[in-house]
Amino acid sequence: MQWQDEAIIIGVKRHGETSVIAEVMTRTRGRHLGLVRGGRSRAMQPVLQAGNRVEAVWRARLDEHLGEFKLEPVRLRAAKLIETATAVYGVQAMGALLRLLPERDPHPHLFEALDVILEALDDPADAGELFVRFELAVLNDLGFGLDLTECAATGRRDSLVYVSPKSGRAVSKDAGAPYADRMLALPDFLTEGAARAADRDGMAAAFRLTGHFLHRHVYEPRGLTENAARDGFVQAALKALSQKPDRQAG
């Protein structure tokens, strides 16, 4: 068995004296693991850093085997990704999100999103919004997508300011007013046709929104705890936004 695909490094574990097991997100074959012989060498260590984009060739006698990777560098951005806290934590947090998906299950749009976000993580003011949208995409692929396009009670597509914590559906201001204390806030930047980028308060509400549904539908049922990198990322992104003036959406 053999295949070749574009891939992004999301993790590495030592294996024996000289080798490693690389965990990558591929464009067409999902999250995949493979042995890299000589992966601890000076030549390979700079390549096998989280966030780097590589060309991967995987070989194994049978499809269900771990197999071996041959990896060639395409875009080495790991050095750039250690310059800001949002980038350091963001790479780890997105890797943890991808591990919630079944191994070898194709998610090409998540590969594309990961590649785009990794290029932007060094801008702390924009990183939070991109990360939240990535979390929403992962929730959708896990079967727990949120419907933020219309009011669950009235079908209206305007004045959407709440999200039901049970159904994950948007609720309009009027329909949700009697239950406001039980609702999650829907940040304006996540609504259709939003004219402004996220501010600090909106970003904090967005993190609470995605965090609630990840905990309810994914972490709690699986007996998992939230990845610590997410908390680090959230704090770094909110700190960056608190230091920025209001930004108009581009």
Backbone as a ProteinNet text record, in pm:
[ID]
protein_1_A
[PRIMARY]
MQWQDEAIIIGVKRHGETSVIAEVMTRTRGRHLGLVRGGRSRAMQPVLQAGNRVEAVWRARLDEHLGEFKLEPVRLRAAKLIETATAVYGVQAMGALLRLLPERDPHPHLFEALDVILEALDDPADAGELFVRFELAVLNDLGFGLDLTECAATGRRDSLVYVSPKSGRAVSKDAGAPYADRMLALPDFLTEGAARAADRDGMAAAFRLTGHFLHRHVYEPRGLTENAARDGFVQAALKALSQKPDRQAG
[TERTIARY]
84.5	0	88.4	51.7	126.6	36.9	53.4	-13	73.7	42.9	113.9	11.7	38	-59.8	9.2	-55.3	-11.2	-52.3	30.1	2.1	59.1	3.7	51.2	83.7	202	244.2	160.2	100.9	28.9	85.6	175.1	235.7	342.1	432.8	542	568.7	588.7	626.4	752.3	839.3	962	929.1	1011.1	993.8	1133	1175.1	1308.3	1415.8	1536.6	1651	1657.6	1614.3	1637.1	1510.6	1402.3	1282.3	1174	1070.4	954.3	828	716.3	586.7	527.3	507	453.5	302.5	234.9	90.2	65.4	-3.6	-24.6	-172.5	-211.1	-343	-322	-376.7	-357.4	-476.1	-454.6	-561.4	-677.1	-648.7	-755.6	-775.2	-685.4	-694	-708.3	-739.6	-763.8	-638.9	-662.4	-551.6	-489	-356.6	-288.7	-156.6	-120.3	6.5	97.3	226.6	322.7	460.9	540	675.8	769	853.1	956.5	1091.1	1155.2	1287.4	1389.4	1472.4	1569.1	1505.4	1384.6	1313.7	1375.2	1465.5	1530.3	1664.7	1694.5	1820.6	1815.5	1931.8	1938.6	1871.4	1876.6	1816.3	1664.4	1606.9	1461.6	1393	1462.5	1397.3	1333.3	1398	1333.1	1208.4	1202.7	1087	969.8	1000.6	896.6	849.5	817.5	765	619.4	536.5	393.6	370.4	282	248.7	315.4	423.1	491.5	408.1	415.7	347.2	449.3	411.3	503.1	432.6	513.2	463.9	491.7	386.1	398.8	377.4	467.5	450.5	440.2	330.4	307.3	310.7	381.1	389.9	365.3	294.9	273.5	236.2	259.5	223.6	72.3	3.5	-141.9	-195.1	-313.4	-370.9	-387.7	-417	-441.6	-314.3	-196.5	-70.2	-36.5	52.6	99.2	165.9	252.9	319.5	433	501.3	614.3	590.4	636.4	629	765.2	763.5	873.2	818.3	880.7	827.5	927.1	877.4	958.7	899.7	982.1	929.4	872.2	761.2	698.6	692.6	647.2	635.1	675.1	796.9	846.4	812.2	706.2	662.3	671.9	731.2	737.1	809.1	916.1	990.1	901.9	816.6	723.6	618.2	582.1	473.7	515.6	640.9	682.3	701	662.8	686.6	576.5	455.6	345.4	276.6	214.4	144.7	25.9	-45.4	-159.8	-116.4	-2.1	45.2	91.4	166.6	216.5	100.4	4.9	-110.2	-205.4	-219.3	-314	-279.4	-152.2	-110.1	-145.3	-116	-145.5	-296	-370.9	-515.8	-585.9	-543.1	-605	-568.9	-447	-410.6	-499.4	-528.2	-616	-757.4	-804.3	-937	-941.9	-838.1	-835.6	-830.3	-774.4	-769.2	-905.5	-1002.3	-1138.8	-1205.6	-1151	-1206.8	-1147.8	-1220.6	-1166.2	-1041.3	-944.7	-823.3	-857	-791.9	-802.8	-940.5	-1013.9	-1144.4	-1125.2	-1151.6	-1120.7	-1202.3	-1133.1	-1196.2	-1117.4	-1126	-1042.2	-1061.7	-1183.9	-1206.6	-1136.7	-1121.3	-1048.3	-899	-848.8	-708.5	-687.3	-776.7	-765	-773.5	-869.2	-885.4	-762.3	-709.4	-589.5	-473.5	-456.2	-346.2	-358.1	-479	-502	-479	-533.5	-522.9	-378.2	-301.4	-161.4	-82.7	-122.5	-55.3	-91	-202.5	-250.3	-236.7	-191.8	-188.2	-93.1	3.4	97.3	36.1	-85.6	-157.6	-257.9	-222.3	-308	-448.6	-464.8	-596.2	-693.4	-643	-728.3	-736.7	-641.2	-631.2	-754.5	-811.7	-925.5	-1045.1	-1078.6	-1194.4	-1174.9	-1055	-1027.4	-1037.7	-987.6	-990.1	-1133	-1216.8	-1356.8	-1427.2	-1402.7	-1465.9	-1415.7	-1290.4	-1236.9	-1307.4	-1329.1	-1401.8	-1543.7	-1609.5	-1744.4	-1742.9	-1639.3	-1628.7	-1605.9	-1523.7	-1499.6	-1627.5	-1699.2	-1826.6	-1922.2	-1926.4	-2014.3	-1975.2	-1846.1	-1800.5	-1820.6	-1829	-1856.9	-2006.2	-2087.4	-2231.8	-2306.3	-2239.2	-2301.2	-2296.5	-2320.6	-2314.1	-2418.4	-2381.7	-2473.5	-2544.8	-2671.1	-2747.7	-2762.4	-2681.5	-2680.5	-2742.3	-2821.3	-2872.8	-3013.2	-3094.4	-3231.1	-3280	-3382.2	-3436.5	-3506.9	-3473.5	-3535.8	-3684.7	-3727.9	-3868.1	-3954.1	-3896.7	-3977	-3933.7	-3813.7	-3762.6	-3703.1	-3702.5	-3646.4	-3495.5	-3443	-3300	-3233.2	-3310.9	-3253.7	-3264.6	-3193.3	-3194.9	-3160.8	-3069.1	-3026.8	-2918.8	-2951.8	-2858	-2831.2	-2905.1	-2888.6	-2866.2	-2816.5	-2809.4	-2863.1	-2953.7	-3006.2	-2895.2	-2869.7	-2763.6	-2797	-2922.3	-2961.9	-2959.1	-3023.1	-3036.4	-2922.5	-2849.3	-2744.2	-2797.8	-2920.5	-2982.1	-2993.4	-2985	-2995.2	-3137.2	-3147.5	-3276.4	-3274	-3384	-3391.1	-3404.9	-3380.4	-3384.8	-3521.6	-3628.1	-3763	-3802.4	-3776.6	-3816.9	-3737.6	-3613.3	-3529.7	-3532.8	-3594.2	-3592.1	-3641.7	-3752	-3799.9	-3703.6	-3611.9	-3519.3	-3374.3	-3353.7	-3221.4	-3116.1	-3154.8	-3056.7	-3011.1	-3081.9	-3044.1	-2980.6	-2975.7	-2924.8	-2774.7	-2712.3	-2576	-2582.2	-2487.8	-2484.3	-2431.8	-2495.1	-2446.6	-2372.5	-2240.6	-2164.3	-2203.8	-2206.9	-2249.4	-2163.7	-2034.6	-1945.7	-1971.7	-2047.4	-2080.6	-2214.5	-2284.9	-2412.4	-2389.5	-2485.1	-2472.6	-2470.7	-2381.1	-2374.6	-2317.7	-2244.7	-2187.8	-2095.5	-2105.9	-2028.9	-1902.4	-1886.8	-1771.3	-1697.7	-1566.9	-1487.8	-1511.9	-1459.5	-1483.2	-1409.3	-1478.8	-1411	-1387	-1330.1	-1293.6	-1416.4	-1522.3	-1641.4	-1705.8	-1713.5	-1770.8	-1687.7	-1555.1	-1467.3	-1480	-1491.1	-1509.2	-1639.7	-1745.7	-1874.2	-1863.6	-1786.8	-1770.4	-1696	-1592.9	-1520.9	-1611.6	-1697.1	-1791	-1889.6	-1930.9	-2027.4	-1970.9	-1857.1	-1799.2	-1753.1	-1700.5	-1657	-1771.5	-1888.8	-2006	-2042.6	-2047.9	-2092.4	-1984.4	-1858.8	-1752.3	-1758.4	-1778.8	-1786.6	-1908.7	-2024.3	-2149.4	-2152.8	-2110.5	-2127.2	-2004.1	-1886.9	-1764.9	-1685.5	-1640.8	-1553.2	-1623.5	-1738.9	-1808.4	-1848.2	-1910.9	-1947.6	-1827.6	-1713.1	-1594.8	-1507.7	-1547.9	-1467.9	-1338.3	-1337.8	-1218.1	-1224.9	-1108.8	-1101.9	-1056.5	-1093.4	-1055.7	-904.4	-852.8	-709.1	-657	-549.7	-497.4	-452.1	-412.2	-367.1	-479.6	-604.3	-716.1	-727.6	-716.2	-725.8	-613.9	-494.1	-383.3	-408.7	-463.8	-494.9	-601.2	-708.1	-817.1	-764.3	-684.4	-631.7	-542.7	-459.1	-369.8	-447.2	-549.2	-628.5	-707.8	-767.2	-844.6	-754.2	-636.1	-541	-502.2	-479.9	-443.4	-556.6	-679.8	-793.7	-816.8	-787.5	-807.7	-711.5	-605	-504.3	-521.5	-628.1	-654.2	-777.7	-779.2	-901.5	-1003.5	-1131.8	-1236	-1193.8	-1217.5	-1175.3	-1294.8	-1295.9	-1399.8	-1365.1	-1466.5	-1441.5	-1390.6	-1296.4	-1242.2	-1322.5
-118.7	0	124.2	220.9	346.5	459.5	578.3	697.4	819.5	926.6	1053.4	1164.4	1259	1363.8	1482.8	1599.2	1714.9	1695.6	1745.4	1723	1836.3	1850.6	1947.8	1872.2	1894	1827.6	1879.9	1789.8	1834.6	1773.5	1677.2	1619.8	1517.1	1494.6	1397.7	1330	1196.9	1122.4	1042.4	1035.7	957	809	740.7	596.7	535.5	468.1	409	515.3	479.2	568.4	678.7	649.1	745.5	785.9	717.3	741	814.2	857.7	919.9	870.3	885.2	865.7	1003.6	1035.7	1166.9	1158	1259.7	1272.5	1391.9	1369.3	1476.3	1486.2	1603.4	1622.3	1631.2	1536.1	1533.4	1599.5	1635.2	1699.8	1604.5	1481.2	1391.5	1267	1242.6	1119	1145	1268.8	1301.5	1295.1	1280.2	1270.6	1131.7	1128.5	1002.4	997.7	878.5	857.9	769.1	783.8	699.9	713.2	609.5	607.6	684.6	768.5	838	789.6	707.4	656	769.2	779.5	889.4	1023	1020.3	1144.7	1232.5	1178.4	1257.3	1312.5	1297.8	1348.9	1501.5	1564	1709.4	1757.1	1675.7	1714.7	1714	1617.7	1602.6	1682.1	1712.5	1782.1	1915	1997.5	2122.9	2099.8	1987.7	1956.2	1908.9	1830.6	1765.2	1853.7	1977.9	2072.3	2102.5	2109.7	2134.7	2263.7	2254.2	2368.4	2366.1	2289.3	2281.8	2204.7	2250.6	2180.9	2096.3	1971.8	1877.1	1800.6	1738.4	1640.2	1503.2	1424.1	1297.5	1179.4	1082.8	953.6	849	773.8	672.1	534.7	441.5	303.5	206.7	98.7	-10.2	-135.6	-251	-376.3	-390.5	-352	-356.3	-220	-187.7	-55.8	-29.2	-133.2	-113.1	-99.3	-118.4	-103.9	42.6	67.9	204.1	263.5	188.7	234.6	332.2	368.7	460.8	582.8	697.9	822.8	858.7	913	991.1	1132.2	1228.7	1364.4	1462.7	1545.2	1648.9	1784.7	1880.1	2010.2	2089.1	2155.9	2244.4	2387.5	2401.9	2534.4	2521.2	2565.7	2556.8	2686	2681.8	2803.4	2791	2683.5	2663	2776.6	2829.8	2939.3	3061.8	3087.4	3200.2	3175.9	3050.5	3017	3015.3	3046	3055.1	3200	3293.2	3434.8	3498.9	3442.2	3500	3390.5	3430.2	3332.5	3271.6	3353.1	3298.3	3189.7	3207	3107	2980.3	2996.9	2881	2795.2	2861	2787.4	2742.7	2825.4	2793.3	2666	2645.4	2523.3	2400.8	2407.7	2294.1	2270.9	2380.8	2368.3	2313.3	2355	2302.2	2155.8	2117.2	1976	1892.4	1944.9	1873.5	1861.3	1964.3	1957.2	1850.7	1843.6	1744.7	1602.5	1585.1	1451.4	1404.5	1493	1452.7	1378.6	1393.7	1328.8	1189.4	1098.8	964.2	969.2	886.9	878.9	826.9	885.1	848.4	879.8	968.5	1011.1	1142	1146	1265.7	1388	1501	1630.1	1736.8	1738	1827.9	1975	2016.3	2156.6	2195.9	2102.1	2132.7	2144.3	2065.7	2081.3	2220.3	2263	2394.9	2504.2	2490.9	2591.6	2597.1	2481	2475.6	2546	2520.7	2580.3	2732.9	2782.6	2927	2990.2	2927.3	2984.6	2986.8	2884.4	2881	2997.6	3044.9	3159.9	3290.3	3290.6	3414.7	3417.4	3309.4	3301.7	3402.3	3453.9	3548.1	3686.3	3708.9	3833.9	3807.4	3838.5	3800.6	3857.1	3975	4037.8	3963.1	3893.4	3819.1	3670.9	3622	3477.9	3421.7	3496.6	3445.9	3415.1	3506.7	3486.8	3365.2	3349.6	3235	3104.4	3105.8	2985.5	2944.4	3040.7	3010.2	2948.7	3000.9	2945.2	2803.1	2776.8	2641.3	2548	2594.3	2513.3	2483.6	2582.6	2561	2456.5	2460.3	2363.5	2222.2	2209.6	2078	2024.8	2110.8	2068.9	2019.4	2089.7	2049.6	1911.7	1887.9	1759.6	1645.7	1678.5	1577	1547.9	1623.3	1601.5	1690.6	1795.5	1884.2	2029.5	2048.8	2182.8	2276.5	2403.1	2504.9	2569.4	2605	2676.4	2820.8	2908.4	3048.5	3138.1	3079.7	3155.8	3210.7	3145.7	3193.3	3158.6	3232	3211.6	3076.8	3001.4	2870	2882	2994.4	3010.7	3073.3	3168.2	3245.7	3230.9	3180.4	3171.2	3300.8	3406.3	3534.8	3523.7	3606.5	3606.3	3735.8	3820.9	3944.6	3946.3	4038.2	4054.2	3925	3847.9	3723.7	3757.2	3740.2	3779.2	3667.7	3558.1	3447.6	3315.9	3217.8	3079.1	2991	2900.5	2807.3	2712.6	2702.4	2612.7	2465.6	2434.7	2295.4	2256.3	2339.1	2302.3	2351.7	2453.4	2510.1	2593.3	2640.1	2722.7	2867.2	2957.6	3100.1	3135	3241.2	3291.1	3443.1	3500.2	3645.5	3715.5	3845.6	3923.4	3915.2	3935.2	3934.2	3796.4	3693.3	3557.8	3507.6	3550.9	3500.5	3583.2	3702.2	3793	3729.4	3652.7	3593.6	3491.2	3442	3337.5	3385.2	3516.5	3572.8	3521.8	3501.9	3458.6	3315.2	3240.2	3100.5	3082	3189.6	3183.2	3212.3	3161.7	3201.4	3319.2	3410.5	3525.8	3484.6	3538.7	3518.2	3644.5	3638.8	3757.2	3804.3	3933.9	3991.1	3943.2	3924.6	3890	3748.9	3667	3533	3527.2	3640.4	3643.1	3675	3635.2	3660.1	3809.4	3849.4	3988.5	4081.6	4027.5	4111.7	4216.1	4339	4450.2	4481.2	4420.9	4449.9	4321.8	4337.1	4225.4	4213.6	4110	4084.1	4184	4231.9	4305.1	4208.9	4259.5	4169.6	4100.8	4178.1	4119.5	4015.4	4047.4	3952.6	3827.1	3843.5	3727.8	3639.5	3702.6	3625.7	3546.7	3609.6	3540.1	3423.9	3441.9	3335.2	3216.3	3243	3133.7	3059.2	3132.6	3066.3	2980.1	3029.9	2958.2	2824.7	2828.5	2704.4	2613.8	2673	2592.7	2516.3	2580.1	2513.5	2388.5	2399.9	2286	2179.6	2218.9	2118.8	2038	2106.6	2036.3	1945.7	1998	1922.6	1801.4	1819.6	1713.2	1624.3	1675.9	1601.7	1563.8	1663.6	1633.5	1552	1598.2	1529.6	1386.4	1363	1224.7	1131.1	1185.4	1101.5	1095.8	1165.6	1167.6	1243.3	1346.3	1425.2	1558.6	1618.6	1755	1845.7	1971.3	2066.7	2076.3	2078.2	2088.7	2219.7	2211.9	2330.7	2436.9	2395.5	2492.1	2586.5	2536	2624	2739.8	2709.5	2815.8	2917.2	2869.9	2961.4	3047.4	2985.4	3060.2	3165.7	3126.6	3219.9	3342.2	3319.5	3431.3	3522.1	3461.5	3540.7	3621.2	3559.1	3628.4	3743.4	3722.5	3829.1	3942.9	3910.9	4015.4	4100.1	4034.8	4107.7	4200	4150.7	4232	4350	4331	4441.9	4556.1	4527.7	4629.9	4691.4	4646.7	4696.3	4785.5	4889.8	4967.9	4886.7	4930.5	4863.7	4855.2	4736.7	4713.4	4690.3	4752.1	4726.4	4598.7	4518.1	4395.3	4430.1	4348.9	4376.1	4309.6
0	0	0	-82.7	-85.5	-133.7	-73.8	-123.2	-97.4	-167.9	-153.1	-137.8	-44.6	-18.7	46.9	38.7	114.4	259.7	351.8	493.3	577.7	698.2	796.5	924.5	977.5	1100.6	1217.3	1296.1	1415.7	1543.2	1531.9	1651.4	1617.9	1712.2	1694.5	1828.6	1825.4	1944.5	1916.5	2013.7	1998.4	1984.9	1905.9	1887.6	1873.4	1977	1973.9	1987.1	1943.9	1961.5	1856	1735.6	1627	1551.3	1573.7	1493.4	1572.5	1500.5	1563.5	1493.9	1561.5	1497.9	1474.2	1348.7	1311.4	1295.4	1345.5	1330.5	1240	1129.8	1032.6	996.3	948.1	888.3	739.3	666.3	521.6	451.8	327.4	252	224	184.8	139.1	225.2	321.5	400.5	550.4	586.2	725.8	811.7	941.1	1036.1	1024.6	1013.3	984.6	1059.6	1106.3	1175.1	1091	1113.9	1044.6	1107.1	1094	1146.4	1052.6	1111.3	1033.3	1083.4	1005	1043.7	1034.8	1137.8	1141.9	1172.5	1227.7	1252.6	1359.8	1439.6	1544.3	1499.3	1371	1317.9	1307.1	1297.7	1284.3	1156.8	1054.4	927.1	933.5	1008.6	1010.4	1121.1	1228.4	1339.3	1298.5	1215.8	1175.5	1090	1021.1	936.5	1020.5	1125.4	1205.4	1320.1	1288.4	1386.5	1355	1459.5	1439.7	1361.9	1264.3	1180.6	1044.9	1030.9	902.2	799.8	676.6	567.6	492.1	462.8	400.1	288.5	205.1	108.9	170.1	188.9	260.2	165.7	174.7	108.5	218.7	218	320.2	256.1	320.8	271.4	385.6	354	450.1	373.1	435.2	367.8	360.6	469.9	473.1	516.2	471.5	498.5	647.9	726.7	869.1	951.2	890.1	960.6	984.8	1083.6	1110.2	986.3	925.2	803.8	830.7	723.2	731.7	645.1	694.9	619.6	562.7	443.7	389.3	373.5	440.5	444.1	384.1	292.5	230.4	264.6	308.1	348.2	230.6	254.7	156.9	210.9	335.3	398.3	544.6	576.7	713.1	785.9	866.2	934.7	1086.7	1137.6	1282.1	1352.8	1291.8	1355.2	1373	1275.7	1283.7	1390.8	1412.3	1503.5	1650.6	1679.9	1820.2	1861.9	1776	1805	1888.1	1886.9	1964.8	2044.9	2155.7	2240.5	2167.8	2087.4	2015.3	1918	1855.1	1760.7	1831.7	1940.6	2015.2	2065.5	2131.2	2184.8	2073.9	1970	1864	1789.4	1759.8	1690.8	1775.1	1904.1	1992.3	2005.4	2019.9	2040.5	1916.5	1797.6	1676.1	1655.4	1692.1	1686.2	1777.1	1898.1	1991.8	1936.4	1868.5	1806.8	1698.1	1616.8	1509.2	1563.2	1683.3	1743.4	1791.9	1794.5	1828.6	1713.1	1594.4	1475.2	1458.7	1398.4	1375.6	1288.1	1322.6	1241.7	1101.3	1003.2	861.6	802.1	866.8	817.4	741	610.6	530.5	571.5	584.4	611.4	534.9	402.5	322.9	354.9	389.4	421.6	551.1	645.1	767.5	740.1	648.4	607.6	550.6	460.8	399.8	506.2	598.6	703.7	792.9	829.5	913	845.1	716.8	642	638.9	618	613.6	751.1	855.5	989.5	1037.8	1005.6	1046.9	989.1	873.5	812.2	882.9	957.4	1018.8	1170.4	1231.1	1376.7	1440.4	1363.8	1422.5	1441.3	1387.4	1411.5	1523.4	1647.8	1760.9	1753.3	1693.2	1689.4	1599.4	1498.6	1406.3	1439.9	1517.4	1541.4	1610.8	1705.2	1780.8	1694.1	1603.1	1516.4	1426.4	1372.8	1286.5	1365.7	1487.5	1570	1604.6	1641.3	1673.7	1553.4	1436.2	1316.2	1290.4	1326.2	1313.9	1412.6	1534.8	1632.5	1583.7	1526.6	1473.8	1362.4	1278	1169	1222.5	1326.4	1385.7	1450.7	1522.7	1581.4	1473	1362	1252.4	1199.3	1182.7	1129.5	1229.1	1357	1458.9	1470.9	1396.4	1398.5	1495.3	1545.9	1643.9	1596.8	1469.1	1412	1470.4	1484.5	1533.3	1414.8	1433.6	1331.8	1377.5	1319.8	1359.2	1253.2	1162.6	1049	1068.3	1155	1175.1	1313.9	1358.8	1493.5	1503.4	1605.8	1626.1	1654.5	1711.8	1750	1641.5	1566.6	1471.2	1326.5	1302.9	1166.4	1114.8	1196.6	1154.2	1137.6	1045.6	1020.2	1066.5	1134.5	1186.3	1338.2	1400.9	1547.5	1620.5	1564.8	1631.2	1734.2	1861.3	1966.9	2068.2	2058.7	2154	2078.8	2154.2	2107.9	2219.4	2185.7	2285.3	2329.9	2459.8	2507	2490.3	2460.7	2440.7	2293.5	2208.3	2067.3	1980.2	2025.6	1942.5	1828.6	1840	1736	1782.6	1685.9	1716.2	1760.8	1839.9	1887.8	1876.9	1828.6	1812.6	1947.3	1946.1	2069.9	2137.1	2059.3	2117.4	2168.8	2088.1	2127.9	2248	2260	2368	2494.5	2487.6	2602.8	2732.1	2731.6	2857.4	2918.7	2837.5	2883.3	2876.4	2871.4	2846.2	2943.4	3069.4	3168.7	3148.5	3063.4	3036.4	2898.9	2823.7	2686.8	2680.7	2574.7	2540.7	2444.2	2457	2367.5	2230.4	2125.5	1989	1946	1933.6	1894.5	1754.9	1737.4	1610.2	1494	1516.1	1405.2	1350.2	1424	1376.2	1303	1293.3	1222.2	1075.2	991.1	847.2	819.8	730.7	690.3	795.4	893	997.7	937.8	986.5	929.5	1007.6	1124.4	1206.6	1243.3	1260.9	1312.6	1462.7	1521.4	1663.5	1751.5	1855.7	1961.5	2077.3	2187.7	2296.2	2357.1	2382.7	2443.9	2352.6	2223.6	2129.5	2117.9	2124.1	2114.7	2238.3	2356.2	2479.2	2474.5	2422.6	2409.7	2312.5	2205.4	2106.3	2165.8	2244.4	2310.3	2407.8	2480.8	2571.8	2493.2	2377.9	2294.1	2246.5	2179.1	2127.4	2241.3	2349.2	2462.9	2526.2	2534.2	2591.5	2513	2380.4	2300.3	2286.3	2287.2	2288.5	2418.5	2529.4	2658.4	2662.5	2620.7	2632	2539.9	2415.7	2316.4	2297.4	2335.4	2303	2428.2	2504.1	2616.7	2725	2769.5	2878.8	2842.3	2725	2691.4	2677.2	2639.1	2620.3	2745.6	2849.6	2971	2956	2870.5	2843.2	2916.2	2936.5	2987	2874	2882.7	2779.5	2769.8	2647.8	2628.2	2686.3	2764.3	2830.9	2732.1	2613.1	2513.5	2472	2474	2437.2	2535.3	2663.1	2762.8	2743.7	2716	2690.6	2568.7	2464.5	2343	2369.2	2440.3	2469.6	2543.9	2646.8	2724.8	2640	2554.6	2470.8	2366.5	2306.7	2204.8	2265.3	2381.9	2446.6	2491.1	2538.6	2577.8	2456.5	2342.8	2221.8	2176.8	2184.5	2143.1	2237.2	2364	2459.8	2433.6	2361	2330.8	2193.9	2120.7	1986.2	1985.4	1900.7	1884.3	1807.1	1808.4	1730.3	1586	1526.5	1387.9	1299.7	1185	1087	1011.5	981.3	904.6	767.6	717.2	585.3	478.7
[MASK]
++++++++++++++++++++++++++++++++++++++++++++++++++++++++++++++++++++++++++++++++++++++++++++++++++++++++++++++++++++++++++++++++++++++++++++++++++++++++++++++++++++++++++++++++++++++++++++++++++++++++++++++++++++++++++++++++++++++++++++++++++++++++++

